[in-house]
Amino acid sequence: MNVNWDHVFEATRSLVTERCLLRPPTMDDVSHIFRMMSDENVTRYLGRFPMASEDEAVQQIQTYLTGFEEQRAVTWIICWRED
């Protein structure tokens, strides 16, 4: 059975709650992702080594975006909502 997931992926591109915005990552998030993923206190719980450069954050964002485009994964950046 071939299922068309287009509507599901489009509907989940971004979500808004009362206080938060869940949105796709962009290249503007590189420094934030690098700061988080280069911290040993964060990555030790994720089973991976800390990032060593912002280039790794760029590659990770590209992986997130490719996963969404290929309808394999939805990855969000969660931030406070700015009205």
N, C-alpha and C positions, 0 to 999 in steps of 0.2 A: 504494500500500500504506500503510495507516494503522497505525503502530506505537504501542503503549501503553508510554510511558516511565515510568509511575508508579513501578514497582518500582526502576528504576535511580536515579531522583532520590531516592526515600526511602532507599535503601541508601547513597547518598553524602551524605546530610545531614551526617553527622559521621564522621570517621575517626580511629582511635586507633593510634598506633605505640608502640614501646617508650618513646620519649622525648617525643613530640609529640602534640598534639591539634589536629586540623584541624576547625574548626567554622564554622557560618554566622556572619556578622557580626551584631551587635546594636547598639542605640543606645548601649550602654555603651562601644563602641569608637570613638565619635566623636572624642575627643581624641587617641587613638593614630593614627587614620587621618589626621586633620588634621596632626598633627605630622610624619608621614612624607610626606604629599602636599603639604605647604607647603615642603618642603626642595628647593631647586633642584638639589642634587646627586642627588636621587632622580628628580625629574620630568624632568630633561633626557634621561634614558634611556628615558622612557616616551612621549616625543613630545607632552607636554602642558605647559601652564603650571602653576606651583605654585598650590595652593589659597590663597585670600585670607581665608577665614573658615571657622569650624566649620559654618556653614550648608551650605557646599558638601560637607562630609564627611557631613552628615545626608542630603543629596540623593543622594550616591554610595551610601550604605548602602541607601537606599530602592531605588535602581536595582538593586543586587545582589540584594536580596530579591525584587523583582518578577521579575527574570530567573529566579530559582529557581522561584518560584510558577508562572510561565508555561512552565517547563521549557525555557528557552532557554540557561541558563548555571548553572554551579556556582561560587560564589566562597567561598573559605574564609579564615578568620583562622587563622594558624598560631601556636600558642603552646606553651610548655613544658608538659608534662603534670604536673599536680598530683595525686599519689595520695592 
